[in-house]
Amino acid sequence: MAQNEPPPRGVFESLRGLCDTGLALLQNRVELFAVQIQEEKARLVRAVILAGAVVLLGNMAAVLGTATIVVLVDKSAQVPVLIVLSLFYLLAALTAFLALRKQLRSGSPPFSDTVSELKKDRDWLNSRK
């Protein structure tokens, strides 16, 4: 045996190396899947924004319908009715916006716990060498 050759590895060392390689492969796949989920989330956000535009335009149509009704009411009641309806729509829109923002910010990256656990497994296997 030459001096430059490493000592032969035992069965358990080989098995540990195989497990480490398998966990590394699995970790890479999970991280890739997490990136793909993030891309899908971005696509979903774009779809939600477009849906929001549809809702906004529908609400504008409702407001114009409301304005038409206000025009048809008695002249002395037009201004108070417009003010009340405008405040109602503004508060409803603000409430919906705040709820949407809270929901979008509250999510953590997908599978972050799984990736963390796989890293712990690899570290444990590497520390046993």
N, CA, C and O atoms as a GROMACS GRO file, in nm:
protein
  516
    1MET      N    1   0.083  -0.116   0.000
    1MET     CA    2   0.000   0.000   0.000
    1MET      C    3   0.088   0.124   0.000
    1MET      O    4   0.179   0.134   0.082
    2ALA      N    5   0.064   0.216  -0.089
    2ALA     CA    6   0.145   0.338  -0.098
    2ALA      C    7   0.106   0.434   0.014
    2ALA      O    8  -0.004   0.426   0.068
    3GLN      N    9   0.198   0.524   0.047
    3GLN     CA   10   0.173   0.617   0.156
    3GLN      C   11   0.068   0.721   0.120
    3GLN      O   12   0.004   0.775   0.211
    4ASN      N   13   0.048   0.753  -0.007
    4ASN     CA   14  -0.047   0.855  -0.050
    4ASN      C   15  -0.192   0.806  -0.050
    4ASN      O   16  -0.285   0.887  -0.054
    5GLU      N   17  -0.212   0.677  -0.046
    5GLU     CA   18  -0.347   0.623  -0.052
    5GLU      C   19  -0.417   0.641   0.083
    5GLU      O   20  -0.356   0.621   0.188
    6PRO      N   21  -0.547   0.681   0.080
    6PRO     CA   22  -0.620   0.694   0.206
    6PRO      C   23  -0.650   0.556   0.262
    6PRO      O   24  -0.657   0.459   0.186
    7PRO      N   25  -0.667   0.544   0.392
    7PRO     CA   26  -0.700   0.413   0.449
    7PRO      C   27  -0.837   0.367   0.398
    7PRO      O   28  -0.923   0.450   0.369
    8PRO      N   29  -0.857   0.237   0.386
    8PRO     CA   30  -0.985   0.188   0.336
    8PRO      C   31  -1.098   0.228   0.430
    8PRO      O   32  -1.086   0.227   0.552
    9ARG      N   33  -1.208   0.263   0.368
    9ARG     CA   34  -1.324   0.306   0.444
    9ARG      C   35  -1.406   0.185   0.484
    9ARG      O   36  -1.414   0.086   0.411
   10GLY      N   37  -1.468   0.195   0.600
   10GLY     CA   38  -1.552   0.087   0.648
   10GLY      C   39  -1.690   0.094   0.585
   10GLY      O   40  -1.723   0.188   0.512
   11VAL      N   41  -1.770  -0.007   0.613
   11VAL     CA   42  -1.906  -0.014   0.560
   11VAL      C   43  -1.990   0.103   0.610
   11VAL      O   44  -2.067   0.163   0.536
   12PHE      N   45  -1.974   0.134   0.739
   12PHE     CA   46  -2.055   0.242   0.795
   12PHE      C   47  -2.016   0.378   0.739
   12PHE      O   48  -2.101   0.465   0.721
   13GLU      N   49  -1.887   0.398   0.713
   13GLU     CA   50  -1.843   0.523   0.651
   13GLU      C   51  -1.900   0.534   0.510
   13GLU      O   52  -1.944   0.642   0.469
   14SER      N   53  -1.899   0.425   0.436
   14SER     CA   54  -1.956   0.426   0.302
   14SER      C   55  -2.106   0.454   0.307
   14SER      O   56  -2.158   0.530   0.226
   15LEU      N   57  -2.174   0.391   0.400
   15LEU     CA   58  -2.318   0.412   0.414
   15LEU      C   59  -2.348   0.556   0.455
   15LEU      O   60  -2.443   0.617   0.405
   16ARG      N   61  -2.267   0.610   0.545
   16ARG     CA   62  -2.284   0.748   0.587
   16ARG      C   63  -2.264   0.843   0.468
   16ARG      O   64  -2.340   0.938   0.451
   17GLY      N   65  -2.162   0.817   0.388
   17GLY     CA   66  -2.138   0.899   0.268
   17GLY      C   67  -2.252   0.888   0.169
   17GLY      O   68  -2.291   0.987   0.108
   18LEU      N   69  -2.304   0.768   0.153
   18LEU     CA   70  -2.418   0.747   0.063
   18LEU      C   71  -2.541   0.823   0.112
   18LEU      O   72  -2.612   0.885   0.033
   19CYS      N   73  -2.566   0.817   0.243
   19CYS     CA   74  -2.678   0.890   0.301
   19CYS      C   75  -2.660   1.040   0.284
   19CYS      O   76  -2.755   1.112   0.252
   20ASP      N   77  -2.538   1.089   0.304
   20ASP     CA   78  -2.510   1.231   0.287
   20ASP      C   79  -2.537   1.274   0.144
   20ASP      O   80  -2.597   1.379   0.120
   21THR      N   81  -2.492   1.195   0.048
   21THR     CA   82  -2.516   1.226  -0.092
   21THR      C   83  -2.664   1.224  -0.124
   21THR      O   84  -2.715   1.311  -0.196
   22GLY      N   85  -2.734   1.124  -0.071
   22GLY     CA   86  -2.879   1.116  -0.095
   22GLY      C   87  -2.953   1.234  -0.034
   22GLY      O   88  -3.044   1.289  -0.096
   23LEU      N   89  -2.915   1.273   0.087
   23LEU     CA   90  -2.980   1.389   0.150
   23LEU      C   91  -2.946   1.518   0.076
   23LEU      O   92  -3.031   1.607   0.065
   24ALA      N   93  -2.824   1.530   0.025
   24ALA     CA   94  -2.787   1.648  -0.052
   24ALA      C   95  -2.871   1.656  -0.179
   24ALA      O   96  -2.916   1.764  -0.216
   25LEU      N   97  -2.891   1.544  -0.243
   25LEU     CA   98  -2.975   1.541  -0.363
   25LEU      C   99  -3.119   1.579  -0.329
   25LEU      O  100  -3.181   1.658  -0.399
   26LEU      N  101  -3.170   1.522  -0.223
   26LEU     CA  102  -3.306   1.553  -0.180
   26LEU      C  103  -3.320   1.700  -0.142
   26LEU      O  104  -3.420   1.764  -0.174
   27GLN      N  105  -3.219   1.754  -0.074
   27GLN     CA  106  -3.221   1.895  -0.035
   27GLN      C  107  -3.224   1.985  -0.159
   27GLN      O  108  -3.299   2.082  -0.163
   28ASN      N  109  -3.144   1.954  -0.257
   28ASN     CA  110  -3.143   2.033  -0.380
   28ASN      C  111  -3.279   2.030  -0.448
   28ASN      O  112  -3.326   2.132  -0.500
   29ARG      N  113  -3.341   1.914  -0.449
   29ARG     CA  114  -3.472   1.902  -0.513
   29ARG      C  115  -3.578   1.983  -0.438
   29ARG      O  116  -3.663   2.048  -0.499
   30VAL      N  117  -3.573   1.977  -0.306
   30VAL     CA  118  -3.670   2.052  -0.227
   30VAL      C  119  -3.649   2.202  -0.244
   30VAL      O  120  -3.746   2.278  -0.254
   31GLU      N  121  -3.523   2.245  -0.248
   31GLU     CA  122  -3.496   2.388  -0.269
   31GLU      C  123  -3.543   2.432  -0.406
   31GLU      O  124  -3.597   2.542  -0.420
   32LEU      N  125  -3.524   2.350  -0.506
   32LEU     CA  126  -3.573   2.381  -0.641
   32LEU      C  127  -3.725   2.390  -0.640
   32LEU      O  128  -3.783   2.481  -0.701
   33PHE      N  129  -3.789   2.298  -0.573
   33PHE     CA  130  -3.934   2.299  -0.564
   33PHE      C  131  -3.981   2.426  -0.493
   33PHE      O  132  -4.082   2.484  -0.533
   34ALA      N  133  -3.910   2.469  -0.390
   34ALA     CA  134  -3.945   2.591  -0.318
   34ALA      C  135  -3.934   2.713  -0.409
   34ALA      O  136  -4.017   2.804  -0.403
   35VAL      N  137  -3.831   2.716  -0.494
   35VAL     CA  138  -3.816   2.827  -0.590
   35VAL      C  139  -3.932   2.827  -0.688
   35VAL      O  140  -3.986   2.932  -0.722
   36GLN      N  141  -3.971   2.709  -0.733
   36GLN     CA  142  -4.083   2.700  -0.826
   36GLN      C  143  -4.213   2.745  -0.760
   36GLN      O  144  -4.298   2.807  -0.824
   37ILE      N  145  -4.229   2.713  -0.633
   37ILE     CA  146  -4.347   2.758  -0.561
   37ILE      C  147  -4.347   2.910  -0.550
   37ILE      O  148  -4.452   2.973  -0.564
   38GLN      N  149  -4.230   2.970  -0.527
   38GLN     CA  150  -4.222   3.117  -0.520
   38GLN      C  151  -4.260   3.179  -0.654
   38GLN      O  152  -4.327   3.282  -0.657
   39GLU      N  153  -4.217   3.118  -0.764
   39GLU     CA  154  -4.254   3.169  -0.895
   39GLU      C  155  -4.404   3.159  -0.917
   39GLU      O  156  -4.466   3.249  -0.974
   40GLU      N  157  -4.462   3.050  -0.872
   40GLU     CA  158  -4.607   3.035  -0.883
   40GLU      C  159  -4.679   3.138  -0.796
   40GLU      O  160  -4.786   3.188  -0.833
   41LYS      N  161  -4.622   3.169  -0.682
   41LYS     CA  162  -4.680   3.271  -0.594
   41LYS      C  163  -4.678   3.406  -0.665
   41LYS      O  164  -4.777   3.480  -0.658
   42ALA      N  165  -4.568   3.439  -0.733
   42ALA     CA  166  -4.560   3.564  -0.807
   42ALA      C  167  -4.664   3.568  -0.918
   42ALA      O  168  -4.727   3.671  -0.942
   43ARG      N  169  -4.683   3.455  -0.986
   43ARG     CA  170  -4.784   3.448  -1.092
   43ARG      C  171  -4.923   3.468  -1.033
   43ARG      O  172  -5.007   3.535  -1.092
   44LEU      N  173  -4.945   3.408  -0.917
   44LEU     CA  174  -5.074   3.422  -0.851
   44LEU      C  175  -5.098   3.567  -0.809
   44LEU      O  176  -5.210   3.617  -0.818
   45VAL      N  177  -4.993   3.634  -0.761
   45VAL     CA  178  -5.009   3.774  -0.722
   45VAL      C  179  -5.046   3.859  -0.842
   45VAL      O  180  -5.131   3.948  -0.832
   46ARG      N  181  -4.982   3.833  -0.956
   46ARG     CA  182  -5.019   3.906  -1.078
   46ARG      C  183  -5.165   3.882  -1.113
   46ARG      O  184  -5.236   3.974  -1.152
   47ALA      N  185  -5.209   3.758  -1.100
   47ALA     CA  186  -5.350   3.727  -1.129
   47ALA      C  187  -5.442   3.798  -1.031
   47ALA      O  188  -5.549   3.845  -1.069
   48VAL      N  189  -5.401   3.805  -0.905
   48VAL     CA  190  -5.483   3.874  -0.805
   48VAL      C  191  -5.490   4.023  -0.836
   48VAL      O  192  -5.595   4.085  -0.818
   49ILE      N  193  -5.379   4.080  -0.882
   49ILE     CA  194  -5.379   4.222  -0.918
   49ILE      C  195  -5.474   4.248  -1.034
   49ILE      O  196  -5.550   4.345  -1.033
   50LEU      N  197  -5.471   4.159  -1.133
   50LEU     CA  198  -5.565   4.174  -1.244
   50LEU      C  199  -5.709   4.157  -1.196
   50LEU      O  200  -5.799   4.229  -1.240
   51ALA      N  201  -5.731   4.062  -1.107
   51ALA     CA  202  -5.865   4.045  -1.051
   51ALA      C  203  -5.905   4.169  -0.972
   51ALA      O  204  -6.021   4.210  -0.974
   52GLY      N  205  -5.809   4.229  -0.903
   52GLY     CA  206  -5.836   4.352  -0.831
   52GLY      C  207  -5.876   4.465  -0.925
   52GLY      O  208  -5.964   4.545  -0.893
   53ALA      N  209  -5.812   4.470  -1.041
   53ALA     CA  210  -5.850   4.571  -1.140
   53ALA      C  211  -5.992   4.549  -1.187
   53ALA      O  212  -6.068   4.644  -1.205
   54VAL      N  213  -6.029   4.423  -1.207
   54VAL     CA  214  -6.166   4.393  -1.247
   54VAL      C  215  -6.264   4.437  -1.138
   54VAL      O  216  -6.368   4.497  -1.166
   55VAL      N  217  -6.229   4.407  -1.014
   55VAL     CA  218  -6.315   4.446  -0.902
   55VAL      C  219  -6.324   4.598  -0.893
   55VAL      O  220  -6.432   4.654  -0.871
   56LEU      N  221  -6.210   4.666  -0.909
   56LEU     CA  222  -6.209   4.811  -0.903
   56LEU      C  223  -6.299   4.871  -1.011
   56LEU      O  224  -6.378   4.962  -0.983
   57LEU      N  225  -6.286   4.821  -1.131
   57LEU     CA  226  -6.370   4.874  -1.239
   57LEU      C  227  -6.518   4.844  -1.215
   57LEU      O  228  -6.605   4.925  -1.247
   58GLY      N  229  -6.545   4.727  -1.159
   58GLY     CA  230  -6.683   4.695  -1.124
   58GLY      C  231  -6.735   4.788  -1.015
   58GLY      O  232  -6.850   4.831  -1.018
   59ASN      N  233  -6.649   4.818  -0.919
   59ASN     CA  234  -6.688   4.912  -0.814
   59ASN      C  235  -6.711   5.052  -0.869
   59ASN      O  236  -6.800   5.123  -0.825
   60MET      N  237  -6.629   5.091  -0.965
   60MET     CA  238  -6.650   5.222  -1.026
   60MET      C  239  -6.786   5.227  -1.095
   60MET      O  240  -6.855   5.329  -1.091
   61ALA      N  241  -6.822   5.118  -1.159
   61ALA     CA  242  -6.954   5.112  -1.220
   61ALA      C  243  -7.064   5.123  -1.114
   61ALA      O  244  -7.166   5.188  -1.136
   62ALA      N  245  -7.041   5.059  -0.999
   62ALA     CA  246  -7.138   5.068  -0.889
   62ALA      C  247  -7.146   5.211  -0.836
   62ALA      O  248  -7.254   5.261  -0.804
   63VAL      N  249  -7.031   5.277  -0.828
   63VAL     CA  250  -7.029   5.415  -0.780
   63VAL      C  251  -7.103   5.506  -0.878
   63VAL      O  252  -7.181   5.592  -0.837
   64LEU      N  253  -7.078   5.485  -1.006
   64LEU     CA  254  -7.150   5.566  -1.104
   64LEU      C  255  -7.300   5.540  -1.097
   64LEU      O  256  -7.380   5.632  -1.114
   65GLY      N  257  -7.336   5.416  -1.074
   65GLY     CA  258  -7.478   5.386  -1.055
   65GLY      C  259  -7.533   5.454  -0.932
   65GLY      O  260  -7.645   5.505  -0.932
   66THR      N  261  -7.452   5.454  -0.825
   66THR     CA  262  -7.492   5.523  -0.703
   66THR      C  263  -7.506   5.673  -0.728
   66THR      O  264  -7.601   5.736  -0.681
   67ALA      N  265  -7.410   5.728  -0.801
   67ALA     CA  266  -7.417   5.871  -0.833
   67ALA      C  267  -7.542   5.903  -0.914
   67ALA      O  268  -7.604   6.007  -0.894
   68THR      N  269  -7.578   5.814  -1.003
   68THR     CA  270  -7.700   5.834  -1.080
   68THR      C  271  -7.821   5.837  -0.988
   68THR      O  272  -7.912   5.919  -1.005
   69ILE      N  273  -7.822   5.747  -0.892
   69ILE     CA  274  -7.933   5.745  -0.796
   69ILE      C  275  -7.934   5.874  -0.714
   69ILE      O  276  -8.041   5.930  -0.688
   70VAL      N  277  -7.816   5.920  -0.675
   70VAL     CA  278  -7.809   6.043  -0.596
   70VAL      C  279  -7.862   6.162  -0.677
   70VAL      O  280  -7.930   6.249  -0.623
   71VAL      N  281  -7.832   6.163  -0.804
   71VAL     CA  282  -7.881   6.272  -0.889
   71VAL      C  283  -8.033   6.270  -0.895
   71VAL      O  284  -8.097   6.374  -0.907
   72LEU      N  285  -8.090   6.151  -0.887
   72LEU     CA  286  -8.235   6.139  -0.896
   72LEU      C  287  -8.308   6.173  -0.766
   72LEU      O  288  -8.430   6.194  -0.766
   73VAL      N  289  -8.234   6.180  -0.652
   73VAL     CA  290  -8.299   6.214  -0.525
   73VAL      C  291  -8.318   6.365  -0.515
   73VAL      O  292  -8.271   6.441  -0.599
   74ASP      N  293  -8.386   6.403  -0.411
   74ASP     CA  294  -8.415   6.545  -0.388
   74ASP      C  295  -8.285   6.625  -0.380
   74ASP      O  296  -8.185   6.576  -0.327
   75LYS      N  297  -8.286   6.745  -0.429
   75LYS     CA  298  -8.167   6.830  -0.435
   75LYS      C  299  -8.106   6.854  -0.297
   75LYS      O  300  -7.984   6.860  -0.285
   76SER      N  301  -8.187   6.868  -0.194
   76SER     CA  302  -8.134   6.897  -0.061
   76SER      C  303  -8.062   6.776   0.000
   76SER      O  304  -7.984   6.792   0.093
   77ALA      N  305  -8.086   6.655  -0.051
   77ALA     CA  306  -8.025   6.534   0.005
   77ALA      C  307  -7.906   6.484  -0.077
   77ALA      O  308  -7.838   6.390  -0.036
   78GLN      N  309  -7.880   6.546  -0.191
   78GLN     CA  310  -7.774   6.496  -0.279
   78GLN      C  311  -7.635   6.500  -0.216
   78GLN      O  312  -7.563   6.400  -0.217
   79VAL      N  313  -7.598   6.613  -0.162
   79VAL     CA  314  -7.462   6.627  -0.107
   79VAL      C  315  -7.441   6.534   0.013
   79VAL      O  316  -7.340   6.464   0.016
   80PRO      N  317  -7.531   6.531   0.111
   80PRO     CA  318  -7.508   6.437   0.222
   80PRO      C  319  -7.503   6.291   0.178
   80PRO      O  320  -7.423   6.214   0.231
   81VAL      N  321  -7.587   6.251   0.084
   81VAL     CA  322  -7.587   6.113   0.036
   81VAL      C  323  -7.455   6.082  -0.034
   81VAL      O  324  -7.399   5.974  -0.013
   82LEU      N  325  -7.404   6.172  -0.116
   82LEU     CA  326  -7.275   6.151  -0.183
   82LEU      C  327  -7.161   6.141  -0.083
   82LEU      O  328  -7.073   6.056  -0.098
   83ILE      N  329  -7.161   6.225   0.019
   83ILE     CA  330  -7.055   6.221   0.119
   83ILE      C  331  -7.058   6.088   0.194
   83ILE      O  332  -6.954   6.025   0.211
   84VAL      N  333  -7.173   6.046   0.238
   84VAL     CA  334  -7.186   5.920   0.312
   84VAL      C  335  -7.145   5.801   0.226
   84VAL      O  336  -7.070   5.715   0.272
   85LEU      N  337  -7.192   5.796   0.105
   85LEU     CA  338  -7.156   5.684   0.016
   85LEU      C  339  -7.007   5.684  -0.018
   85LEU      O  340  -6.945   5.578  -0.024
   86SER      N  341  -6.949   5.800  -0.040
   86SER     CA  342  -6.806   5.809  -0.070
   86SER      C  343  -6.723   5.760   0.048
   86SER      O  344  -6.628   5.684   0.029
   87LEU      N  345  -6.757   5.802   0.168
   87LEU     CA  346  -6.685   5.756   0.287
   87LEU      C  347  -6.701   5.605   0.306
   87LEU      O  348  -6.605   5.536   0.343
   88PHE      N  349  -6.820   5.554   0.282
   88PHE     CA  350  -6.843   5.409   0.294
   88PHE      C  351  -6.753   5.332   0.197
   88PHE      O  352  -6.689   5.235   0.237
   89TYR      N  353  -6.749   5.374   0.071
   89TYR     CA  354  -6.666   5.305  -0.028
   89TYR      C  355  -6.518   5.317   0.006
   89TYR      O  356  -6.443   5.220  -0.009
   90LEU      N  357  -6.475   5.433   0.052
   90LEU     CA  358  -6.335   5.452   0.087
   90LEU      C  359  -6.295   5.364   0.205
   90LEU      O  360  -6.189   5.301   0.200
   91LEU      N  361  -6.375   5.357   0.307
   91LEU     CA  362  -6.344   5.272   0.422
   91LEU      C  363  -6.345   5.124   0.385
   91LEU      O  364  -6.261   5.047   0.432
   92ALA      N  365  -6.439   5.083   0.301
   92ALA     CA  366  -6.444   4.943   0.258
   92ALA      C  367  -6.319   4.907   0.177
   92ALA      O  368  -6.263   4.799   0.196
   93ALA      N  369  -6.276   4.996   0.089
   93ALA     CA  370  -6.156   4.970   0.008
   93ALA      C  371  -6.033   4.966   0.096
   93ALA      O  372  -5.947   4.880   0.076
   94LEU      N  373  -6.021   5.056   0.191
   94LEU     CA  374  -5.905   5.059   0.281
   94LEU      C  375  -5.899   4.932   0.367
   94LEU      O  376  -5.792   4.876   0.387
   95THR      N  377  -6.013   4.889   0.416
   95THR     CA  378  -6.018   4.766   0.496
   95THR      C  379  -5.975   4.645   0.413
   95THR      O  380  -5.897   4.562   0.460
   96ALA      N  381  -6.024   4.635   0.291
   96ALA     CA  382  -5.987   4.523   0.204
   96ALA      C  383  -5.838   4.527   0.170
   96ALA      O  384  -5.772   4.423   0.167
   97PHE      N  385  -5.785   4.646   0.145
   97PHE     CA  386  -5.642   4.659   0.114
   97PHE      C  387  -5.556   4.615   0.231
   97PHE      O  388  -5.460   4.540   0.213
   98LEU      N  389  -5.589   4.659   0.350
   98LEU     CA  390  -5.510   4.622   0.468
   98LEU      C  391  -5.516   4.472   0.495
   98LEU      O  392  -5.416   4.412   0.533
   99ALA      N  393  -5.632   4.411   0.475
   99ALA     CA  394  -5.645   4.267   0.494
   99ALA      C  395  -5.561   4.190   0.391
   99ALA      O  396  -5.497   4.091   0.425
  100LEU      N  397  -5.562   4.236   0.267
  100LEU     CA  398  -5.484   4.171   0.162
  100LEU      C  399  -5.335   4.184   0.190
  100LEU      O  400  -5.261   4.087   0.176
  101ARG      N  401  -5.290   4.301   0.229
  101ARG     CA  402  -5.149   4.324   0.258
  101ARG      C  403  -5.102   4.237   0.376
  101ARG      O  404  -4.992   4.181   0.373
  102LYS      N  405  -5.186   4.226   0.478
  102LYS     CA  406  -5.152   4.143   0.593
  102LYS      C  407  -5.138   3.997   0.552
  102LYS      O  408  -5.046   3.928   0.595
  103GLN      N  409  -5.229   3.949   0.470
  103GLN     CA  410  -5.225   3.810   0.428
  103GLN      C  411  -5.103   3.781   0.341
  103GLN      O  412  -5.041   3.676   0.356
  104LEU      N  413  -5.067   3.872   0.252
  104LEU     CA  414  -4.953   3.849   0.163
  104LEU      C  415  -4.821   3.854   0.239
  104LEU      O  416  -4.727   3.784   0.201
  105ARG      N  417  -4.812   3.934   0.343
  105ARG     CA  418  -4.686   3.946   0.419
  105ARG      C  419  -4.670   3.837   0.524
  105ARG      O  420  -4.559   3.813   0.571
  106SER      N  421  -4.778   3.770   0.561
  106SER     CA  422  -4.771   3.675   0.672
  106SER      C  423  -4.711   3.540   0.634
  106SER      O  424  -4.673   3.464   0.722
  107GLY      N  425  -4.701   3.509   0.507
  107GLY     CA  426  -4.651   3.377   0.466
  107GLY      C  427  -4.501   3.365   0.476
  107GLY      O  428  -4.428   3.461   0.448
  108SER      N  429  -4.454   3.248   0.516
  108SER     CA  430  -4.311   3.220   0.518
  108SER      C  431  -4.276   3.144   0.390
  108SER      O  432  -4.365   3.091   0.323
  109PRO      N  433  -4.148   3.139   0.355
  109PRO     CA  434  -4.110   3.066   0.234
  109PRO      C  435  -4.157   2.920   0.242
  109PRO      O  436  -4.146   2.858   0.348
  110PRO      N  437  -4.208   2.867   0.133
  110PRO     CA  438  -4.256   2.730   0.138
  110PRO      C  439  -4.143   2.631   0.165
  110PRO      O  440  -4.031   2.646   0.116
  111PHE      N  441  -4.175   2.532   0.242
  111PHE     CA  442  -4.085   2.421   0.274
  111PHE      C  443  -3.958   2.465   0.346
  111PHE      O  444  -3.860   2.390   0.345
  112SER      N  445  -3.957   2.582   0.408
  112SER     CA  446  -3.835   2.626   0.478
  112SER      C  447  -3.803   2.533   0.594
  112SER      O  448  -3.686   2.508   0.623
  113ASP      N  449  -3.904   2.482   0.662
  113ASP     CA  450  -3.880   2.389   0.772
  113ASP      C  451  -3.821   2.258   0.721
  113ASP      O  452  -3.733   2.200   0.785
  114THR      N  453  -3.868   2.211   0.607
  114THR     CA  454  -3.817   2.086   0.550
  114THR      C  455  -3.671   2.101   0.511
  114THR      O  456  -3.590   2.014   0.541
  115VAL      N  457  -3.637   2.211   0.446
  115VAL     CA  458  -3.498   2.234   0.406
  115VAL      C  459  -3.410   2.244   0.530
  115VAL      O  460  -3.299   2.191   0.532
  116SER      N  461  -3.458   2.312   0.633
  116SER     CA  462  -3.381   2.324   0.757
  116SER      C  463  -3.356   2.188   0.820
  116SER      O  464  -3.245   2.160   0.866
  117GLU      N  465  -3.458   2.104   0.824
  117GLU     CA  466  -3.442   1.970   0.882
  117GLU      C  467  -3.345   1.885   0.800
  117GLU      O  468  -3.266   1.810   0.858
  118LEU      N  469  -3.349   1.895   0.670
  118LEU     CA  470  -3.255   1.820   0.587
  118LEU      C  471  -3.112   1.867   0.611
  118LEU      O  472  -3.019   1.786   0.613
  119LYS      N  473  -3.093   1.998   0.630
  119LYS     CA  474  -2.959   2.048   0.660
  119LYS      C  475  -2.911   1.995   0.795
  119LYS      O  476  -2.794   1.961   0.810
  120LYS      N  477  -3.002   1.989   0.893
  120LYS     CA  478  -2.964   1.934   1.023
  120LYS      C  479  -2.924   1.787   1.008
  120LYS      O  480  -2.827   1.743   1.071
  121ASP      N  481  -2.997   1.711   0.927
  121ASP     CA  482  -2.964   1.570   0.905
  121ASP      C  483  -2.825   1.556   0.843
  121ASP      O  484  -2.746   1.471   0.885
  122ARG      N  485  -2.796   1.638   0.744
  122ARG     CA  486  -2.664   1.631   0.680
  122ARG      C  487  -2.554   1.669   0.777
  122ARG      O  488  -2.449   1.605   0.781
  123ASP      N  489  -2.578   1.773   0.857
  123ASP     CA  490  -2.478   1.814   0.956
  123ASP      C  491  -2.453   1.702   1.056
  123ASP      O  492  -2.339   1.676   1.095
  124TRP      N  493  -2.559   1.636   1.099
  124TRP     CA  494  -2.545   1.525   1.194
  124TRP      C  495  -2.464   1.412   1.132
  124TRP      O  496  -2.375   1.356   1.196
  125LEU      N  497  -2.496   1.378   1.008
  125LEU     CA  498  -2.421   1.270   0.942
  125LEU      C  499  -2.275   1.307   0.925
  125LEU      O  500  -2.187   1.223   0.943
  126ASN      N  501  -2.248   1.433   0.890
  126ASN     CA  502  -2.108   1.476   0.871
  126ASN      C  503  -2.033   1.483   1.003
  126ASN      O  504  -1.911   1.462   1.005
  127SER      N  505  -2.101   1.512   1.112
  127SER     CA  506  -2.033   1.521   1.241
  127SER      C  507  -1.996   1.383   1.295
  127SER      O  508  -1.911   1.372   1.384
  128ARG      N  509  -2.057   1.279   1.242
  128ARG     CA  510  -2.031   1.143   1.290
  128ARG      C  511  -1.908   1.082   1.222
  128ARG      O  512  -1.872   0.968   1.255
  129LYS      N  513  -1.845   1.150   1.132
  129LYS     CA  514  -1.728   1.095   1.060
  129LYS      C  515  -1.609   1.080   1.150
  129LYS      O  516  -1.503   1.036   1.106
   0.00000   0.00000   0.00000
